[in-house]
Amino acid sequence: MACFLNKSIPSSLILLTFCFISTTAELQRLRHAPNYDDALNFLVVGDWGRKGHYNQSKVALQMGRIADKINMAFVVSTGDNFYEDGLTSVTDPAFRQSFTNIYTSKSLEMKWYNILGNHDYRGDVEAQLDPVLRSVDCRWLCMRSFVVNAQVADLFFIDTTPFVDKYFTHPGGHSYDWRGVLPRNNYIQNLLKDVEFALKESTATWKVVIGHHPIKSVGHHGDTQELVEHLLPIIEANNVHLYINGHDHCLEHISSSDGQIQFLTSGGGSKAWRGDFKDKNVEEFEFYYDGQGFMSVQLTHSDVHIVFYDMFGKALHKWSASSSKQLNWAI
């Protein structure tokens, strides 16, 4: 595609994108300018890469329509970017078939910040991280873990797949590409240390953490216990406002018991309708939708607004809060 991003990218960001493959968990920092009024608007979609099948193309169409109505700065992907087993190489046609040829709306000609999911680790994981893909589609930017500073908000992207024990102990016949991750314990400890440092250092109005796996979920996979044990205490101690994930192929909103953190699942980019979920009678449960869709996030210095949309562009759930923690939500 001819690539004309609808928002200029600072030179510091362009330079960083050519040196992001690393064998450590050290976080790299990128800058993304907010809108002229200091607002920051972005879309979130996850678990999408199926060459347009399972309603991926319909979700993409509605993403374009919503982005056309709201001045979006970028798109966030919560991982599982290419099914079933990631990319085979940087020349894998699946990159165009599942990304470039699907998200074709002019309003989606903006930067895509991508993280890896467990399915992505089943392929050549470094292919998705390779900056050569930007020569195929300049919207693409994928790293293991990184921070996007956008003035009103800091977004912390975390590589959650290496946390999950079963991918190492019971891989279920799948082969995972752990290059850059081993030794695993060192990788995880370094990552947790770097995330904690970055969160403590942040002075942004809003702190948003993004990972593939859920911390809290009533969907098919449920809570990720390794993240509950290791990551949740860090984000609780550092005043994180939103934790956004995919993995469960649904749309979902759960609040923490004190209302401090909103756990938001946007994993409905393609195949969904699993038809099973955990107990929805939990006190903090707000919203669950088993089908395809995506989410929008709008942030200002005073407010946050979240909307979940289905594959027809219908708003299913809306939630808002002020930076002074006065919470309001509505369906």
Phi, psi and chi 1 to 4 in degrees:
 res  aa     phi    psi   chi1   chi2   chi3   chi4
   1 MET       -  150.2   64.1  177.1  -70.7      -
   2 ALA   -73.1  128.1      -      -      -      -
   3 CYS  -110.5  109.2 -158.5      -      -      -
   4 PHE  -126.2   95.3  -57.0   99.1      -      -
   5 LEU   -64.5  140.2  -62.2 -178.6      -      -
   6 ASN   -83.8    8.6   63.7    1.2      -      -
   7 LYS  -145.2  130.7 -166.3  171.0 -172.6   69.7
   8 SER   -65.6  143.6   60.5      -      -      -
   9 ILE  -105.7  125.6  -55.6  -60.4      -      -
  10 PRO   -58.3  149.4  -20.7   30.7      -      -
  11 SER   -60.9  -31.0   59.0      -      -      -
  12 SER   -62.5  -35.9   58.1      -      -      -
  13 LEU   -68.4  -42.5  174.1   57.8      -      -
  14 ILE   -61.7  -41.7  -64.3  172.5      -      -
  15 LEU   -63.7  -41.4  -69.1  173.4      -      -
  16 LEU   -66.8  -31.5  -79.4  171.8      -      -
  17 THR   -67.5  -13.4   59.6      -      -      -
  18 PHE   -96.8    8.7  -72.8   95.4      -      -
  19 CYS  -141.9   37.4   59.0      -      -      -
  20 PHE   -98.0   -5.4   57.2   63.2      -      -
  21 ILE   -80.2  122.3  -65.2  178.3      -      -
  22 SER  -140.9  151.1  173.3      -      -      -
  23 THR   -95.6    6.4   57.9      -      -      -
  24 THR  -116.3  170.6   73.0      -      -      -
  25 ALA   -93.4    9.8      -      -      -      -
  26 GLU   -58.1  132.4 -178.3  178.1   -8.3      -
  27 LEU   -79.9  134.7  -58.1 -174.1      -      -
  28 GLN   -98.8  149.2  -62.2 -170.3   45.8      -
  29 ARG  -113.1  132.7  -63.8  174.1 -178.8  -90.6
  30 LEU  -121.2  155.2  -48.1  176.2      -      -
  31 ARG  -115.7  135.9  -70.5 -173.8  175.1   87.1
  32 HIS  -133.1  119.0 -161.5  116.9      -      -
  33 ALA   -66.7  137.1      -      -      -      -
  34 PRO   -74.2 -176.9   29.8  -34.9      -      -
  35 ASN   -69.2  170.7  -61.5  -19.7      -      -
  36 TYR   -58.4  -26.5   65.4   89.7      -      -
  37 ASP   -97.4   16.9   54.9   -1.4      -      -
  38 ASP    69.0    8.2  -73.8  -24.6      -      -
  39 ALA   -79.4  156.4      -      -      -      -
  40 LEU  -133.1  117.9  179.6   68.7      -      -
  41 ASN  -121.4  134.5  -52.7  -34.2      -      -
  42 PHE  -151.9  159.7   57.7   93.7      -      -
  43 LEU  -101.0  153.8  -63.5  177.6      -      -
  44 VAL  -131.9  127.7 -175.9      -      -      -
  45 VAL  -140.7  148.1   65.6      -      -      -
  46 GLY  -144.1  160.8      -      -      -      -
  47 ASP    57.3   57.7  -55.8   83.4      -      -
  48 TRP  -116.9  -28.4   41.3  -91.3      -      -
  49 GLY   -73.4   80.8      -      -      -      -
  50 ARG  -128.7   33.8  -63.4 -175.8 -174.4  -88.0
  51 LYS    56.1   32.3  -57.3  177.2 -178.1  178.3
  52 GLY    91.6  -11.1      -      -      -      -
  53 HIS   -77.3  173.4  -58.2  -56.5      -      -
  54 TYR    52.7   40.6  -63.9   97.8      -      -
  55 ASN    67.5   15.5  -66.3  -38.9      -      -
  56 GLN   -57.9  -42.5 -177.1 -167.8   -0.1      -
  57 SER   -65.5  -35.0  -65.9      -      -      -
  58 LYS   -68.8  -40.5  -68.9 -176.0  178.1 -179.8
  59 VAL   -62.5  -43.1  172.8      -      -      -
  60 ALA   -60.5  -40.3      -      -      -      -
  61 LEU   -61.7  -45.0  177.0   62.8      -      -
  62 GLN   -70.8  -32.7  -64.3  -56.4  -34.7      -
  63 MET   -58.7  -43.3  -72.2  174.3   61.9      -
  64 GLY   -62.9  -39.1      -      -      -      -
  65 ARG   -68.6  -41.1  -71.1  176.9  174.4  172.6
  66 ILE   -67.9  -41.6  -63.7  -59.1      -      -
  67 ALA   -62.6  -28.8      -      -      -      -
  68 ASP   -71.9  -25.3 -163.3   41.9      -      -
  69 LYS   -88.0  -29.5  -63.5  176.5 -178.0  177.9
  70 ILE  -117.6  138.8  -54.9  171.6      -      -
  71 ASN   -74.9   85.8 -173.4   15.8      -      -
  72 MET   -79.2  143.1  -65.4  -64.4  173.8      -
  73 ALA   -92.5  -35.6      -      -      -      -
  74 PHE  -167.6  176.1   49.8   79.8      -      -
  75 VAL  -117.6  139.5  177.7      -      -      -
  76 VAL  -107.9  130.2  166.2      -      -      -
  77 SER  -107.2  129.2  168.0      -      -      -
  78 THR   -89.9   14.4   57.5      -      -      -
  79 GLY   101.8  178.8      -      -      -      -
  80 ASP    54.1   63.6  -82.0    0.0      -      -
  81 ASN   -81.5  -26.0  -53.5  -43.3      -      -
  82 PHE  -142.1  116.3  -58.5   98.4      -      -
  83 TYR   -94.9  157.5  -75.5   95.6      -      -
  84 GLU   -86.0  -20.4  -69.9  -75.0  -29.1      -
  85 ASP  -129.3   49.6  -61.1  -46.7      -      -
  86 GLY    62.0 -155.8      -      -      -      -
  87 LEU   -99.1  149.4  -65.1  178.5      -      -
  88 THR   -85.9  -24.9   58.4      -      -      -
  89 SER  -172.1  178.5   69.6      -      -      -
  90 VAL   -71.7  -13.3  -65.6      -      -      -
  91 THR  -101.4    7.4   59.4      -      -      -
  92 ASP   -59.9  123.4 -170.0  -25.5      -      -
  93 PRO   -63.0  -15.2   19.2  -30.8      -      -
  94 ALA   -61.9  -25.7      -      -      -      -
  95 PHE   -61.5  -47.2 -178.5   76.0      -      -
  96 ARG   -71.9  -41.4  -69.8 -177.4 -178.8  -86.9
  97 GLN   -67.1  -31.5  -67.0  166.1  -11.9      -
  98 SER  -104.6  -14.6  -72.4      -      -      -
  99 PHE  -121.6  -72.0  179.1   58.2      -      -
 100 THR   -58.1  -42.4  -57.6      -      -      -
 101 ASN   -84.0   -3.4  -63.5  -12.5      -      -
 102 ILE  -104.4  -46.9  -57.8  -60.5      -      -
 103 TYR   -94.2   74.0  -58.0   98.3      -      -
 104 THR  -100.6   -5.7   55.2      -      -      -
 105 SER   -61.6  139.4  -62.5      -      -      -
 106 LYS   -58.6  -33.4 -174.0  172.8 -179.4   60.3
 107 SER   -69.7  -11.8   59.3      -      -      -
 108 LEU   -99.3   10.6  -63.7  179.1      -      -
 109 GLU   -80.5   72.0  -69.2  178.3   -2.6      -
 110 MET  -145.9  171.1   62.7 -176.4   74.0      -
 111 LYS   -64.0  137.1 -175.6   60.9   62.6 -178.3
 112 TRP  -110.4  119.3  -77.0   57.6      -      -
 113 TYR   -96.6  114.7  -65.8  114.3      -      -
 114 ASN  -115.8  142.1  -57.3  -88.3      -      -
 115 ILE  -118.7  170.0   54.0  172.8      -      -
 116 LEU   -92.0  142.3  -60.4  167.6      -      -
 117 GLY  -108.1  178.1      -      -      -      -
 118 ASN   -63.1  -35.6   52.5  -62.9      -      -
 119 HIS   -66.9  -32.3  -77.5  -93.1      -      -
 120 ASP   -66.8  -32.0  -59.7  -50.1      -      -
 121 TYR   -72.9  -10.1  -94.4  100.1      -      -
 122 ARG   -83.2   -8.7  -65.2  178.9 -172.4  176.4
 123 GLY  -108.3 -155.5      -      -      -      -
 124 ASP   -78.6   94.1  179.7  -10.8      -      -
 125 VAL   -63.2  -32.9   72.3      -      -      -
 126 GLU   -74.3  -14.8  -66.6 -167.5   -6.5      -
 127 ALA   -63.3  -44.3      -      -      -      -
 128 GLN   -67.2  -27.3  -71.4 -165.5   50.7      -
 129 LEU   -83.8  -13.1  -55.9  173.4      -      -
 130 ASP   -73.0  126.8 -162.6  -41.6      -      -
 131 PRO   -64.9  -11.2   20.4  -31.0      -      -
 132 VAL   -61.8  -25.4   74.3      -      -      -
 133 LEU   -65.0  -21.8  -70.6 -178.8      -      -
 134 ARG   -68.9  -21.1  -65.2 -167.0   69.2 -115.8
 135 SER   -77.8  -18.9   65.4      -      -      -
 136 VAL   -84.3  -44.1 -179.3      -      -      -
 137 ASP  -149.2  109.5 -167.7  -41.4      -      -
 138 CYS   -71.0   -6.6   68.0      -      -      -
 139 ARG   -72.5  -24.1  -61.4  175.6  -64.7  176.0
 140 TRP   -76.8  128.9 -177.7  -98.1      -      -
 141 LEU  -145.0  118.4 -167.4  152.3      -      -
 142 CYS  -132.0  129.0 -176.1      -      -      -
 143 MET  -135.8  168.3  -59.4 -175.9 -172.7      -
 144 ARG   -72.0  -57.3  -63.4 -176.1 -167.5  -89.1
 145 SER  -143.8  138.9  -59.5      -      -      -
 146 PHE  -166.1  171.5   58.4  104.0      -      -
 147 VAL  -124.2  135.1 -180.0      -      -      -
 148 VAL  -110.3  116.2  173.9      -      -      -
 149 ASN   -91.9  118.0  -58.8  124.1      -      -
 150 ALA  -126.7   36.3      -      -      -      -
 151 GLN    63.5  -76.3  -65.6 -175.6   23.3      -
 152 VAL   -68.1  -23.1   68.2      -      -      -
 153 ALA  -143.8  148.2      -      -      -      -
 154 ASP  -112.3  130.5  -75.4  -18.9      -      -
 155 LEU  -109.4  125.8  -75.7   69.6      -      -
 156 PHE  -111.8  107.9  -55.2   83.7      -      -
 157 PHE   -93.2  126.0  -67.1   77.6      -      -
 158 ILE  -124.2  132.5  -60.0  177.3      -      -
 159 ASP   -79.4   97.6 -176.9   19.7      -      -
 160 THR   -90.5  -18.5   60.7      -      -      -
 161 THR   -57.9  -42.6  -60.4      -      -      -
 162 PRO   -63.7  -14.7  -26.0   37.3      -      -
 163 PHE   -72.0  -25.6  -76.5   82.3      -      -
 164 VAL   -85.3  116.4 -178.8      -      -      -
 165 ASP   -59.8  -41.0  -68.1  -23.2      -      -
 166 LYS   -64.1  -25.0   69.9  178.1 -178.0  179.8
 167 TYR   -67.7  -21.3  -58.8  139.5      -      -
 168 PHE   -97.7  -39.0  -65.4   84.4      -      -
 169 THR   -91.9  -33.2   60.6      -      -      -
 170 HIS  -138.6   71.5  -61.9   85.8      -      -
 171 PRO   -71.5   -4.1   26.2  -34.3      -      -
 172 GLY    63.2   35.3      -      -      -      -
 173 GLY    83.5   -2.4      -      -      -      -
 174 HIS   -90.2  152.1  -59.3  -67.1      -      -
 175 SER  -110.2  124.8  177.7      -      -      -
 176 TYR  -107.0  141.8  -69.4   86.0      -      -
 177 ASP   -93.9   97.7 -178.4   -1.5      -      -
 178 TRP   -96.3   16.5  -63.4  124.2      -      -
 179 ARG   -57.9  135.4  -73.3  176.5  -63.7  168.7
 180 GLY    86.0   -6.6      -      -      -      -
 181 VAL  -109.0  -36.6  169.7      -      -      -
 182 LEU   -79.7  143.9  -57.7  176.9      -      -
 183 PRO   -69.5  134.1   23.3  -31.3      -      -
 184 ARG   -60.6  -47.7  178.3 -169.0  176.8 -154.7
 185 ASN   -59.2  -41.1  -73.3  -19.4      -      -
 186 ASN   -63.4  -42.5  -70.3   -9.1      -      -
 187 TYR   -60.3  -48.2 -179.7   84.9      -      -
 188 ILE   -66.0  -44.3  -68.6  174.2      -      -
 189 GLN   -64.7  -40.5  -69.5  -54.0  -48.0      -
 190 ASN   -63.6  -41.4  -73.9  -22.0      -      -
 191 LEU   -64.7  -46.3  177.6   53.0      -      -
 192 LEU   -60.8  -41.4  -71.1  171.6      -      -
 193 LYS   -62.4  -44.4  177.4 -174.2   65.8  176.7
 194 ASP   -69.3  -37.5  -68.2  -23.1      -      -
 195 VAL   -64.6  -45.4  168.3      -      -      -
 196 GLU   -61.1  -42.9 -175.7  171.3   22.8      -
 197 PHE   -62.6  -45.9  176.7   81.4      -      -
 198 ALA   -64.4  -39.6      -      -      -      -
 199 LEU   -65.9  -42.8  -74.7  170.2      -      -
 200 LYS   -63.4  -35.2  -73.5 -178.1 -178.1  -61.9
 201 GLU   -75.9  -22.9 -170.0  179.8   51.4      -
 202 SER   -68.3  135.4  173.1      -      -      -
 203 THR  -116.6   13.2   59.4      -      -      -
 204 ALA   -66.1  153.2      -      -      -      -
 205 THR   -60.5  -40.3  -57.9      -      -      -
 206 TRP  -122.1  135.3  -58.2  100.9      -      -
 207 LYS  -113.0  123.0  -62.7 -178.9 -175.5 -179.2
 208 VAL  -123.1  123.0 -179.0      -      -      -
 209 VAL  -107.9  134.9  174.9      -      -      -
 210 ILE  -126.9  126.3  -61.9  158.0      -      -
 211 GLY  -141.9  165.5      -      -      -      -
 212 HIS   -74.3  -44.2  177.2   63.6      -      -
 213 HIS   -88.7  144.3  -65.1   79.9      -      -
 214 PRO   -74.7  148.2   28.3  -34.6      -      -
 215 ILE   -85.6  -46.5  -67.3  178.5      -      -
 216 LYS  -125.1  131.9  -68.6 -170.3  175.9 -175.3
 217 SER  -159.2  142.5  173.8      -      -      -
 218 VAL  -102.7    9.6  -62.3      -      -      -
 219 GLY   -79.1 -169.4      -      -      -      -
 220 HIS   -54.7  -44.3  173.3   75.1      -      -
 221 HIS   -84.0  -24.2  -64.7  100.7      -      -
 222 GLY    70.9 -165.7      -      -      -      -
 223 ASP   -62.8  145.0  -61.5   -6.0      -      -
 224 THR   -95.1  103.0  -54.1      -      -      -
 225 GLN   -62.4  -34.2  -69.2  -56.4  -40.2      -
 226 GLU   -63.4  -34.8  -64.9   89.0  -15.8      -
 227 LEU   -76.8  -35.9  -61.9 -176.9      -      -
 228 VAL   -59.4  -39.5  171.6      -      -      -
 229 GLU   -77.1  -42.8  178.7 -179.5   -7.4      -
 230 HIS  -102.9  -37.9  -62.7  -70.0      -      -
 231 LEU   -95.0  -40.7 -178.3   59.8      -      -
 232 LEU   -55.9  -44.4 -178.8   57.6      -      -
 233 PRO   -59.7  -32.4  -24.4   35.0      -      -
 234 ILE   -71.0  -43.8  -67.2  174.3      -      -
 235 ILE   -73.9  -29.7   68.5  173.8      -      -
 236 GLU   -67.0  -38.8  -74.7  178.5  -28.8      -
 237 ALA   -75.9  -12.5      -      -      -      -
 238 ASN  -120.9   26.4  -72.8  -80.6      -      -
 239 ASN    56.4   43.5  -59.1  -46.3      -      -
 240 VAL   -74.4  138.3  168.0      -      -      -
 241 HIS   -95.9  -41.8  -57.7   93.4      -      -
 242 LEU  -128.1  133.4  -51.2  177.8      -      -
 243 TYR  -115.4  120.5  179.5   81.8      -      -
 244 ILE  -116.2  134.8  -59.9  174.6      -      -
 245 ASN  -147.2  174.4   60.7  -87.9      -      -
 246 GLY  -120.6 -128.4      -      -      -      -
 247 HIS    76.1  -60.9 -164.4   50.0      -      -
 248 ASP   -76.0  129.3  -86.6  -30.8      -      -
 249 HIS   -84.4   72.4  -64.0 -177.7      -      -
 250 CYS  -160.6 -178.7   62.2      -      -      -
 251 LEU  -118.5  136.9  -53.9  175.5      -      -
 252 GLU  -158.2  147.0 -177.4  177.6    7.1      -
 253 HIS  -140.0  121.2  176.1 -163.9      -      -
 254 ILE  -129.7  136.9  -63.1  175.5      -      -
 255 SER   -97.6  151.1  -64.2      -      -      -
 256 SER   -69.9  160.3   60.3      -      -      -
 257 SER   -59.3  -30.8   57.7      -      -      -
 258 ASP   -96.5    2.7   60.8    1.5      -      -
 259 GLY    77.8    2.1      -      -      -      -
 260 GLN   -69.2  -44.3  173.6 -171.8  -29.3      -
 261 ILE  -113.6  134.1  -53.1  171.5      -      -
 262 GLN  -102.8  124.5  -53.4  -53.9  -50.4      -
 263 PHE   -98.6  114.8  -61.2   93.3      -      -
 264 LEU  -121.6  121.0  -53.7  166.0      -      -
 265 THR  -103.6  124.1  -62.2      -      -      -
 266 SER  -127.7   83.4 -176.9      -      -      -
 267 GLY  -123.9   25.7      -      -      -      -
 268 GLY  -103.6   34.3      -      -      -      -
 269 GLY   -71.2  -18.7      -      -      -      -
 270 SER  -155.0 -104.7   58.4      -      -      -
 271 LYS   -64.9  127.7 -171.0  175.9 -177.6 -179.5
 272 ALA  -146.6 -151.6      -      -      -      -
 273 TRP    57.6   51.4  -58.2  109.1      -      -
 274 ARG   -73.1  -26.3  -63.4 -154.0   62.4  148.6
 275 GLY    78.4    9.5      -      -      -      -
 276 ASP  -131.7  146.1   60.5  -24.6      -      -
 277 PHE  -156.2  160.9   47.3   80.9      -      -
 278 LYS   -79.5 -176.1  -45.2  -61.9 -179.7 -172.5
 279 ASP   -58.9  118.8 -175.8    6.8      -      -
 280 LYS   -91.8   10.3  -68.2 -160.1  -64.5 -175.0
 281 ASN   -93.2   12.8  -66.1  -40.6      -      -
 282 VAL   -64.2  145.9  -64.5      -      -      -
 283 GLU   -59.0  -34.7 -179.0 -179.1   -9.1      -
 284 GLU   -89.4    0.1  -55.2   88.6   -6.7      -
 285 PHE   -66.8  133.2  174.9   77.6      -      -
 286 GLU  -118.0  -42.6  -55.8  -78.0    5.0      -
 287 PHE  -161.7  141.9  165.2   74.8      -      -
 288 TYR  -149.1  132.9 -178.8   84.9      -      -
 289 TYR  -136.9  125.7  177.1   66.6      -      -
 290 ASP   -83.9   -0.4 -164.2   30.3      -      -
 291 GLY  -104.9 -168.8      -      -      -      -
 292 GLN   -78.5  154.1  -67.1   99.2  -18.7      -
 293 GLY   162.5 -163.7      -      -      -      -
 294 PHE  -157.8 -175.9   59.1   99.7      -      -
 295 MET  -139.3  148.5 -178.7  175.4   74.3      -
 296 SER  -116.9  147.1   67.6      -      -      -
 297 VAL  -128.1  128.8  179.3      -      -      -
 298 GLN  -125.2  123.7  -63.6  176.8  -94.8      -
 299 LEU  -125.5  133.2  -60.2  167.2      -      -
 300 THR  -127.2  178.7   68.6      -      -      -
 301 HIS   -66.7  -18.0  -76.0  -70.3      -      -
 302 SER  -109.9  -23.5   59.3      -      -      -
 303 ASP  -143.2  157.1  -59.7  -72.3      -      -
 304 VAL  -127.8  138.2   54.4      -      -      -
 305 HIS  -130.3  127.3  -61.9  -82.3      -      -
 306 ILE  -117.9  135.0  -54.1  -66.6      -      -
 307 VAL  -134.6  131.2 -176.9      -      -      -
 308 PHE  -100.1  133.3  -72.5   93.9      -      -
 309 TYR  -119.6  147.5  -58.4   91.1      -      -
 310 ASP   -89.8 -175.5   67.4   11.2      -      -
 311 MET   -73.4   -4.7   68.2  177.0 -175.0      -
 312 PHE  -101.9    2.4  -56.8  107.1      -      -
 313 GLY    84.1    9.0      -      -      -      -
 314 LYS   -78.5  132.4  178.9 -177.5  177.4 -178.7
 315 ALA   -75.7  117.4      -      -      -      -
 316 LEU   -94.1  -32.0  -59.0  175.2      -      -
 317 HIS  -154.8  133.8  174.8   72.0      -      -
 318 LYS  -125.9  143.5  -61.8  178.8 -178.3 -179.3
 319 TRP  -146.6  142.0  177.6   89.8      -      -
 320 SER  -142.8  158.0   63.1      -      -      -
 321 ALA  -153.7  156.4      -      -      -      -
 322 SER   -99.2  158.8   70.8      -      -      -
 323 SER   -66.6  -13.1   55.6      -      -      -
 324 SER   -88.9   12.0   59.8      -      -      -
 325 LYS    72.7   18.2  -55.6  -64.7 -168.8  -59.3
 326 GLN   -83.3  107.3  -61.8  -59.9  -47.0      -
 327 LEU   -92.8  139.3  -54.0 -177.5      -      -
 328 ASN  -143.3  133.1  -62.0  -79.4      -      -
 329 TRP  -139.9  154.3   62.1  -85.6      -      -
 330 ALA  -152.3  150.8      -      -      -      -
 331 ILE  -101.2      -  -63.3  176.9      -      -
